């Protein structure tokens, strides 16, 4: 698999996990902020994993 696709899978998992944890903690009182927070976490995770796979481990 390419680093982009692998990073996308990891980012989706991180975003889903963050969403479930934050929704549980806040009780889904404000779902829009939970969506934004999980989206930001997903983007950060994508950048981190892509950098790790592409430039540090030289995969792809």
C-alpha positions in Angstrom: 0.0 0.0 0.0 1.1 3.5 -0.6 2.0 5.8 2.3 -0.9 8.0 1.5 -3.5 5.3 1.7 -2.0 3.8 4.9 -1.8 7.2 6.5 -5.4 7.8 5.6 -6.5 4.6 7.3 -4.5 5.4 10.4 -6.0 9.0 10.4 -9.5 7.7 10.1 -9.0 5.3 13.0 -7.5 8.1 15.2 -10.3 10.5 14.3 -12.9 7.8 15.1 -11.3 7.0 18.4 -11.0 10.7 19.4 -14.7 11.2 18.4 -15.9 8.3 20.6 -13.8 9.4 23.5 -14.8 13.0 23.4 -18.5 12.2 22.8 -18.4 10.0 25.8 -16.8 12.6 28.0 -19.0 15.5 26.9 -22.1 13.4 26.7 -22.6 14.7 23.1 -23.7 18.0 24.4 -22.1 19.9 21.5 -21.6 17.5 18.6 -20.2 20.2 16.2 -17.2 20.8 18.5 -16.6 17.1 18.8 -16.6 16.7 15.0 -14.1 19.6 14.7 -11.9 18.2 17.3 -11.8 14.7 15.8 -11.2 16.2 12.3 -8.2 18.2 13.6 -6.9 15.1 15.3 -7.3 13.1 12.1 -5.4 15.7 10.0 -2.6 15.8 12.5 -2.5 12.0 12.6 -2.4 11.9 8.8 0.5 14.3 8.6 2.4 12.5 11.3 1.9 9.0 9.8 2.6 10.2 6.2 5.8 11.9 7.3 6.8 8.8 9.3 6.2 6.3 6.4 7.4 8.4 3.5 10.4 10.3 4.8 11.7 8.4 7.8 11.0 4.8 6.9 11.2 5.4 3.1 8.2 3.3 2.3 6.7 3.8 -1.1 
